[in-house]
Every structure is written in structure tokens, then in C-alpha cells.
């Protein structure tokens, strides 16, 4: 179930549906989150970047529609088809 991001989501890991870490939520504003991507982009494929609408600039905004689940430490993205 999609929900807006809140301050409690700050500093949580963001992982793919397969559990690959792609970064950490560093800011939350107006129900949207900004993600600090891991430098090596190891877990983030071009398909995932396209799904999230991310390119090579620094605007790594995450929309709650892309999230499958939230827990105490991480945000898991939906599986991309």
C-alpha cells in the first residue's frame, strides 16, 4: 500500500525488490523522499533508474508509488517487470 514518506523514513536504506542496496533516504519533503545513491551504483541497473525516473544528475527523488514495503530500517522497491 502506497503511503507518503515521513520524517521517520529519513536515513533508511533503499533496496530493490531483490534486496540490493541502492542508497539511503537523506531528505523527506511534501511526502516525497530524496535518495543518496551509493557511489558505485552496484545494485541499480538502467532498468531501475528508468522506472524511478532517475538519470545521471543529482535529483534522485523517490515516489511512494515505486515502494513495495516499509519496515524499521529499509524501504523496498516494487519488482520491475
C-alpha positions as CSV (number, residue, x, y, z in Angstrom):
1,X,0.0,0.0,0.0
2,X,1.4,3.3,-1.0
3,X,1.8,6.0,1.7
4,X,3.6,9.3,1.7
5,X,7.1,9.4,3.1
6,X,7.5,10.8,6.5
7,X,10.4,12.0,8.7
8,X,10.6,8.5,10.2
9,X,11.8,7.3,6.8
10,X,14.9,9.5,6.8
11,X,18.2,7.5,6.9
12,X,16.5,4.2,5.9
13,X,18.2,2.1,3.3
14,X,16.5,1.8,-0.1
15,X,16.7,-1.6,-1.6
16,X,15.5,-3.2,-4.8
17,X,12.9,-6.0,-4.8
18,X,15.8,-8.5,-4.7
19,X,17.3,-6.8,-1.7
20,X,20.2,-5.0,-3.5
21,X,21.0,-1.7,-1.7
22,X,20.8,1.4,-3.9
23,X,21.1,4.2,-1.4
24,X,19.8,5.9,1.7
25,X,16.9,8.4,2.1
26,X,18.5,11.7,3.1
27,X,15.6,14.1,2.9
28,X,11.8,14.0,3.1
29,X,9.6,16.9,1.8
30,X,6.0,17.1,1.0
31,X,5.6,13.3,1.2
32,X,8.5,12.6,-1.3
33,X,11.9,11.3,-0.5
34,X,15.4,12.1,-1.9
35,X,17.9,9.3,-2.0
36,X,21.7,9.5,-1.7
37,X,22.7,6.8,-4.2
38,X,25.6,4.5,-3.3
39,X,28.6,5.7,-5.3
40,X,29.2,2.5,-7.2
41,X,25.5,2.1,-8.3
42,X,26.2,-1.6,-7.9
43,X,22.6,-2.6,-7.2
44,X,21.0,0.0,-9.5
45,X,20.5,-1.1,-13.1
46,X,19.5,1.1,-16.0
47,X,16.0,-0.5,-15.8
48,X,15.6,0.5,-12.2
49,X,16.8,4.1,-13.0
50,X,14.3,4.3,-15.8
51,X,11.5,3.0,-13.6
52,X,12.3,5.6,-11.0
53,X,12.8,8.4,-13.5
54,X,16.4,8.9,-12.4
55,X,19.1,10.0,-14.8
56,X,22.7,10.8,-14.0
57,X,22.0,14.1,-12.3
58,X,21.6,14.5,-8.5
59,X,17.8,14.6,-8.4
60,X,17.1,11.1,-7.0
61,X,13.6,11.7,-5.9
62,X,11.6,8.6,-4.8
63,X,7.9,8.4,-5.3
64,X,5.9,6.3,-2.9
65,X,4.2,4.6,-5.9
66,X,7.5,2.8,-6.5
67,X,7.6,1.3,-3.0
68,X,6.5,-2.2,-2.2
69,X,7.1,-2.1,1.6
70,X,8.5,-0.1,4.5
71,X,10.0,-1.5,7.7
72,X,12.0,-0.1,10.6
73,X,15.3,0.0,8.7
74,X,14.6,-0.1,4.9
75,X,12.3,0.8,2.1
76,X,11.9,-2.0,-0.5
77,X,11.0,-1.1,-4.1
78,X,8.4,-2.8,-6.2
79,X,9.5,-5.5,-8.6
80,X,10.1,-4.0,-12.0
81,X,8.8,-6.1,-14.9
